[in-house]
């Protein structure tokens, strides 16, 4: 039996049932209205499947729900076969050594031990064993990795930006991040047209949201598609794409966005471009301004995403669970997007 705990959801404008609609209440006996007094548990974009536990109570078990605050932490039995209808898109890059994925001092190193070498290691645990006696004369394959928590696709915690928040409280480390933050409706901002080094503003966000017909609400996971997206592993990767400045970051976080992402090396503009501006102006506030905005409202950011060009502007869900590294500033992640291909039916 598979289990899943659903987070708060909210609707993508124009594609979902309105908040307050008593959707399938007669068919699903859950003992409470789909919307509580705080406006939570609203029917989400149809991406998360109705639990198989309720299959015999549904007229069509293909309908999807995103449980809200009233059911925070509730564990619901789920049939994996009914988890979603549609397409899963992998938003993570492969973790590799020997490519230009980071500045030189941050490049990951991976040592590969193949099955032949693994046979020698396995034999060391059994005195008298000749490795040639093992099936196919092979043992385990294993890898030894030396890297930072910011290698590959990863999620930064608020502690990465500041040790303490503006109110004096300790910033959350990656093992303290509420999992509800990590699952939610996705919104894509297509900023590929901005030049490398450009710092996006709140106005840029508003203009893109107006274009796609979406209103940012709490719990949205906002992903920024930049010109760096197709350059991972190329020599110019860390210099490509636009960044999100302090103003743009606060525009999102003050509206309740707690997870954002980018396919660039950093949420901020590439350092090579910011360095030039700093040398010309001496303005320290230009440095890491998007990250530093995290001291006002806590948020996490996913960096080095990929395949964002395959996503629609909205109407999809994102799951990005970070590895639980104790008291760490970040954790490696394998984010995925769920796109419901039945939305037009």
RODO-2510 file (C-alpha; in nm, 4 decimals, decimal comma):
residues 345
     n   res          X          Y          Z
     1     x     0,0000     0,0000     0,0000
     2     x     0,1305     0,3459    -0,0928
     3     x     0,0637     0,6505     0,1238
     4     x     0,0752     1,0204     0,0521
     5     x    -0,0050     1,3344     0,2511
     6     x    -0,1561     1,6060     0,0343
     7     x    -0,0614     1,9763     0,0766
     8     x    -0,2664     2,2898     0,0375
     9     x    -0,3701     2,3603    -0,3189
    10     x    -0,5026     2,6542    -0,5134
    11     x    -0,6468     2,7077    -0,8525
    12     x    -0,4872     2,8115    -1,1773
    13     x    -0,7022     3,0885    -1,3181
    14     x    -0,9445     2,9740    -1,5804
    15     x    -0,8677     2,6031    -1,5559
    16     x    -1,0030     2,4913    -1,2197
    17     x    -1,3112     2,4763    -1,0054
    18     x    -1,3640     2,7997    -0,8102
    19     x    -1,2864     2,8128    -0,4402
    20     x    -1,5913     2,7106    -0,2414
    21     x    -1,7404     2,4779    -0,5001
    22     x    -1,8794     2,1682    -0,3266
    23     x    -1,7002     1,9355    -0,5651
    24     x    -1,8091     1,5700    -0,5343
    25     x    -1,9034     1,6211    -0,1682
    26     x    -2,1922     1,3791    -0,2110
    27     x    -1,9629     1,1160    -0,3580
    28     x    -1,6688     1,1566    -0,1154
    29     x    -1,7642     1,1061     0,2470
    30     x    -1,4835     1,2955     0,4203
    31     x    -1,6967     1,4617     0,6822
    32     x    -1,6119     1,8215     0,5991
    33     x    -1,6676     2,0823     0,3330
    34     x    -1,3963     2,1093     0,0641
    35     x    -1,3287     2,4659     0,1835
    36     x    -1,2815     2,5633     0,5462
    37     x    -1,3264     2,9071     0,7014
    38     x    -0,9722     3,0041     0,6030
    39     x    -1,0393     2,9290     0,2373
    40     x    -0,8140     2,6244     0,2245
    41     x    -0,8722     2,2822     0,0683
    42     x    -0,9872     2,4414    -0,2545
    43     x    -1,0094     2,2064    -0,5547
    44     x    -0,6747     2,2312    -0,7312
    45     x    -0,5770     2,2106    -1,0951
    46     x    -0,6686     1,8465    -1,1723
    47     x    -0,3262     1,6955    -1,1222
    48     x    -0,3315     1,4963    -0,7979
    49     x    -0,5469     1,1840    -0,8062
    50     x    -0,8414     1,1064    -0,5828
    51     x    -0,7360     0,8330    -0,3389
    52     x    -0,8266     0,4810    -0,4427
    53     x    -0,9698     0,4453    -0,0928
    54     x    -1,2610     0,6497    -0,2227
    55     x    -1,2831     0,4832    -0,5622
    56     x    -1,6108     0,3090    -0,4849
    57     x    -1,7585     0,6452    -0,3833
    58     x    -1,6554     0,8364    -0,6934
    59     x    -1,8581     0,8564    -1,0097
    60     x    -1,5258     0,9049    -1,1889
    61     x    -1,2109     0,8335    -0,9917
    62     x    -0,9989     1,0252    -1,2402
    63     x    -1,0810     1,3565    -1,0730
    64     x    -0,7982     1,5083    -0,8774
    65     x    -0,7728     1,6907    -0,5476
    66     x    -0,5193     1,8792    -0,3420
    67     x    -0,6028     1,8547     0,0266
    68     x    -0,5694     2,1737     0,2267
    69     x    -0,5045     2,3058     0,5727
    70     x    -0,7921     2,1179     0,7292
    71     x    -0,6198     1,7923     0,6339
    72     x    -0,2575     1,8961     0,6856
    73     x    -0,0544     1,5898     0,7756
    74     x    -0,3370     1,3430     0,7103
    75     x    -0,2074     1,0182     0,5620
    76     x    -0,4363     0,8752     0,2963
    77     x    -0,3988     0,5272     0,1443
    78     x    -0,3331     0,5608    -0,2261
    79     x    -0,3210     0,3265    -0,5194
    80     x    -0,0087     0,4147    -0,7199
    81     x    -0,1917     0,3292    -1,0405
    82     x    -0,4368     0,6140    -0,9796
    83     x    -0,1805     0,8761    -0,8755
    84     x    -0,2113     1,0898    -1,1864
    85     x    -0,3336     1,1012    -1,5407
    86     x    -0,0934     1,2757    -1,7742
    87     x     0,2725     1,3453    -1,8176
    88     x     0,5566     1,3546    -1,5657
    89     x     0,8425     1,5881    -1,6570
    90     x     1,1798     1,5513    -1,4889
    91     x     1,3041     1,8985    -1,3940
    92     x     1,6471     1,7903    -1,2662
    93     x     1,9838     1,7829    -1,4385
    94     x     2,2109     1,4776    -1,4117
    95     x     2,4781     1,5092    -1,1444
    96     x     2,8067     1,4745    -1,3323
    97     x     3,1766     1,5373    -1,2898
    98     x     3,3981     1,6709    -1,5641
    99     x     3,1532     1,9301    -1,6964
   100     x     3,1233     2,3059    -1,6455
   101     x     2,8342     2,2969    -1,4011
   102     x     2,9783     2,5252    -1,1321
   103     x     3,2717     2,7543    -1,0566
   104     x     3,5883     2,5452    -1,0425
   105     x     3,6130     2,5258    -0,6621
   106     x     3,2549     2,3892    -0,6443
   107     x     3,2756     2,1235    -0,9157
   108     x     3,1596     1,7789    -0,7985
   109     x     3,3931     1,4810    -0,8168
   110     x     3,2578     1,1308    -0,8703
   111     x     3,4703     0,8153    -0,8482
   112     x     3,3031     0,5163    -1,0124
   113     x     3,3716     0,1648    -0,8860
   114     x     3,2530    -0,0893    -1,1436
   115     x     3,1394    -0,4462    -1,0748
   116     x     3,4871    -0,5935    -1,1337
   117     x     3,6455    -0,3676    -0,8716
   118     x     3,3443    -0,4248    -0,6531
   119     x     3,4167    -0,7977    -0,6557
   120     x     3,7528    -0,7293    -0,4926
   121     x     3,5880    -0,5122    -0,2276
   122     x     3,3184    -0,7708    -0,1620
   123     x     3,5752    -1,0476    -0,1260
   124     x     3,7520    -0,8492     0,1477
   125     x     3,4479    -0,9050     0,3692
   126     x     3,4716    -1,2840     0,3317
   127     x     3,8217    -1,4175     0,4108
   128     x     3,9182    -1,7001     0,1799
   129     x     3,6760    -1,5959    -0,0936
   130     x     3,8241    -1,5814    -0,4410
   131     x     3,6510    -1,2976    -0,6351
   132     x     3,6517    -1,5249    -0,9406
   133     x     3,4044    -1,7522    -0,7612
   134     x     3,1372    -1,4826    -0,7494
   135     x     2,8580    -1,4883    -1,0120
   136     x     3,0050    -1,3469    -1,3333
   137     x     3,3116    -1,2672    -1,1203
   138     x     3,1364    -0,9438    -1,0261
   139     x     3,0505    -0,7645    -0,7046
   140     x     2,8771    -0,4385    -0,6334
   141     x     2,9011    -0,1174    -0,8291
   142     x     2,9303     0,1929    -0,6119
   143     x     3,0219     0,5591    -0,6457
   144     x     3,2161     0,7854    -0,4119
   145     x     3,1133     1,1499    -0,4416
   146     x     3,2767     1,4677    -0,3178
   147     x     3,0572     1,7706    -0,3664
   148     x     2,8760     2,0537    -0,1935
   149     x     2,5064     2,0476    -0,1082
   150     x     2,4649     2,2977    -0,3932
   151     x     2,5834     2,0596    -0,6657
   152     x     2,3414     1,9553    -0,9367
   153     x     1,9737     2,0357    -0,8989
   154     x     1,9275     2,1349    -0,5366
   155     x     1,7044     2,3339    -0,3054
   156     x     1,8433     2,6177    -0,0950
   157     x     1,7105     2,6735     0,2554
   158     x     1,6675     3,0201     0,4160
   159     x     1,9794     2,9483     0,6256
   160     x     2,1816     2,9685     0,3031
   161     x     2,1043     3,3398     0,2718
   162     x     2,1211     3,4519     0,6362
   163     x     2,1814     3,2901     0,9755
   164     x     1,8814     3,4795     1,1172
   165     x     1,5658     3,6366     0,9842
   166     x     1,4914     4,0077     1,0191
   167     x     1,2758     3,9330     1,3241
   168     x     1,5712     3,7701     1,5000
   169     x     1,4528     3,4099     1,4660
   170     x     1,6932     3,1456     1,3380
   171     x     1,6700     3,0788     0,9663
   172     x     1,5438     2,7329     0,8733
   173     x     1,7946     2,4750     0,7563
   174     x     1,6995     2,2304     0,4828
   175     x     1,5995     1,9559     0,7280
   176     x     1,3546     2,1967     0,8921
   177     x     1,1654     2,2949     0,5768
   178     x     0,7919     2,2089     0,5939
   179     x     0,7188     1,9497     0,3282
   180     x     0,3966     2,1365     0,2455
   181     x     0,6169     2,4027     0,0886
   182     x     0,7620     2,1477    -0,1529
   183     x     0,4408     2,0358    -0,3227
   184     x     0,2066     2,2735    -0,4989
   185     x     0,0654     2,4292    -0,8148
   186     x     0,3356     2,5373    -1,0565
   187     x     0,3677     2,8661    -1,2415
   188     x     0,6279     2,9238    -1,5121
   189     x     0,7660     3,2667    -1,5952
   190     x     0,9228     3,2628    -1,9405
   191     x     1,2146     3,5057    -1,9118
   192     x     1,4290     3,3517    -2,1848
   193     x     1,4106     3,6746    -2,3827
   194     x     1,5930     3,8737    -2,1179
   195     x     1,9669     3,9201    -2,1833
   196     x     2,2293     3,7491    -1,9719
   197     x     2,2843     3,9382    -1,6482
   198     x     1,9514     4,1193    -1,6565
   199     x     1,7877     4,1600    -1,3142
   200     x     1,4139     4,0944    -1,3376
   201     x     1,1768     4,3271    -1,1548
   202     x     0,8311     4,3077    -1,0013
   203     x     0,6973     4,4793    -1,3129
   204     x     0,8463     4,2037    -1,5290
   205     x     0,6636     3,9448    -1,3196
   206     x     0,3334     4,1327    -1,3348
   207     x     0,3594     4,1678    -1,7102
   208     x     0,4240     3,7946    -1,7562
   209     x     0,1421     3,7014    -1,5184
   210     x    -0,0971     3,9249    -1,7112
   211     x     0,0150     3,7571    -2,0328
   212     x    -0,0569     3,4058    -1,9049
   213     x    -0,3683     3,5056    -1,7099
   214     x    -0,2564     3,3950    -1,3661
   215     x    -0,2763     3,5532    -1,0212
   216     x    -0,0092     3,4528    -0,7697
   217     x    -0,1506     3,2942    -0,4557
   218     x     0,0047     3,1411    -0,1449
   219     x     0,1505     2,7982    -0,2120
   220     x     0,2341     2,8554    -0,5787
   221     x     0,5748     2,7206    -0,6839
   222     x     0,7158     2,9728    -0,9304
   223     x     0,9747     2,8526    -1,1826
   224     x     1,1783     3,0934    -1,3948
   225     x     1,2800     2,9785    -1,7432
   226     x     1,5956     3,1661    -1,8499
   227     x     1,8428     3,1627    -2,1369
   228     x     2,0666     2,9403    -1,9231
   229     x     1,8269     2,6478    -1,9454
   230     x     1,9831     2,4743    -2,2418
   231     x     2,3425     2,5505    -2,1457
   232     x     2,3977     2,3206    -1,8455
   233     x     2,7418     2,1626    -1,8788
   234     x     2,8589     2,4199    -2,1348
   235     x     3,1510     2,6487    -2,0595
   236     x     2,9272     2,9552    -2,0497
   237     x     2,6545     2,8051    -1,8270
   238     x     2,7335     3,0012    -1,5099
   239     x     2,7358     3,3260    -1,7104
   240     x     2,4013     3,2761    -1,8834
   241     x     2,0472     3,3823    -1,8026
   242     x     1,8770     3,6614    -1,6143
   243     x     1,8475     3,6803    -1,2378
   244     x     1,5734     3,7682    -0,9934
   245     x     1,6441     4,0804    -0,7889
   246     x     1,5326     4,1770    -0,4412
   247     x     1,2193     4,3519    -0,5662
   248     x     1,1102     4,0552    -0,7775
   249     x     1,1819     3,8071    -0,4986
   250     x     0,9798     4,0055    -0,2441
   251     x     0,6952     4,0412    -0,4924
   252     x     0,6600     3,6621    -0,4783
   253     x     0,7368     3,5901    -0,1137
   254     x     0,5127     3,8606     0,0292
   255     x     0,2257     3,6889    -0,1563
   256     x     0,2943     3,3586     0,0156
   257     x     0,5231     3,1907    -0,2359
   258     x     0,7647     2,9733    -0,0394
   259     x     0,9413     2,7811    -0,3158
   260     x     1,0807     2,9240    -0,6378
   261     x     1,3178     2,7850    -0,8957
   262     x     1,5388     2,8668    -1,1900
   263     x     1,7220     2,6770    -1,4620
   264     x     2,0213     2,9077    -1,4176
   265     x     2,3167     2,8492    -1,1871
   266     x     2,1784     3,0995    -0,9373
   267     x     1,8507     3,2703    -0,8498
   268     x     2,0450     3,5958    -0,8741
   269     x     2,2029     3,7263    -1,1917
   270     x     2,5312     3,5586    -1,2929
   271     x     2,8189     3,6857    -1,0804
   272     x     3,0273     3,7776    -1,3834
   273     x     2,7687     4,0368    -1,4873
   274     x     2,7027     4,1627    -1,1347
   275     x     3,0768     4,1983    -1,0791
   276     x     3,1010     4,4383    -1,3712
   277     x     2,8141     4,6490    -1,2345
   278     x     2,9700     4,6527    -0,8888
   279     x     3,3082     4,7587    -1,0231
   280     x     3,1420     5,0459    -1,2056
   281     x     2,9133     5,1625    -0,9243
   282     x     3,0556     5,0318    -0,5986
   283     x     2,6973     4,9521    -0,4955
   284     x     2,7101     4,6573    -0,2526
   285     x     2,3305     4,6174    -0,2633
   286     x     2,3651     4,4693    -0,6141
   287     x     2,5414     4,1605    -0,4751
   288     x     2,3224     3,8556    -0,4122
   289     x     2,0195     4,0800    -0,3726
   290     x     1,7612     3,8120    -0,4496
   291     x     1,9093     3,5712    -0,1964
   292     x     1,9411     3,8357     0,0740
   293     x     1,5706     3,9168     0,0351
   294     x     1,5099     3,5842     0,2087
   295     x     1,5675     3,7444     0,5483
   296     x     1,2299     3,9197     0,5300
   297     x     1,0094     3,6280     0,4227
   298     x     1,1511     3,2741     0,4398
   299     x     1,1610     3,0899     0,1104
   300     x     1,3482     2,8105    -0,0673
   301     x     1,4858     2,8217    -0,4168
   302     x     1,5610     2,5369    -0,6552
   303     x     1,8590     2,6003    -0,8792
   304     x     1,9862     2,4246    -1,1931
   305     x     1,6490     2,3050    -1,3134
   306     x     1,5941     2,1812    -1,6669
   307     x     1,3124     2,1156    -1,9162
   308     x     1,1201     2,4253    -1,8093
   309     x     1,0544     2,4987    -2,1760
   310     x     0,8354     2,1855    -2,1814
   311     x     0,5989     2,3235    -1,9183
   312     x     0,2834     2,5261    -1,9813
   313     x     0,2582     2,8643    -1,8057
   314     x     0,0354     2,7131    -1,5353
   315     x    -0,2003     2,4209    -1,4821
   316     x     0,0640     2,1781    -1,3546
   317     x     0,1823     2,0625    -1,0134
   318     x     0,5371     2,0461    -0,8827
   319     x     0,6930     1,8146    -0,6278
   320     x     1,0476     1,8959    -0,5170
   321     x     1,1609     1,7154    -0,2023
   322     x     1,5133     1,7993    -0,0809
   323     x     1,7456     1,5435     0,0733
   324     x     1,7336     1,5839     0,4499
   325     x     2,0904     1,6922     0,5256
   326     x     2,1142     1,7731     0,8960
   327     x     2,1478     2,1471     0,9704
   328     x     2,2490     2,2150     0,6087
   329     x     2,2035     2,5167     0,3837
   330     x     2,0702     2,3061     0,0960
   331     x     1,9774     1,9571    -0,0126
   332     x     1,9928     1,7794    -0,3470
   333     x     1,6516     1,7450    -0,5092
   334     x     1,4727     1,5572    -0,7892
   335     x     1,1865     1,7939    -0,8793
   336     x     0,9164     1,6753    -1,1156
   337     x     0,6146     1,8384    -1,2767
   338     x     0,2799     1,6697    -1,3360
   339     x     0,0852     1,7893    -1,6374
   340     x    -0,2748     1,6748    -1,6734
   341     x    -0,3236     1,5938    -2,0405
   342     x    -0,6983     1,5558    -1,9871
   343     x    -0,7482     1,9223    -1,8946
   344     x    -0,9165     2,0001    -2,2265
   345     x    -1,1583     1,7085    -2,2119
***
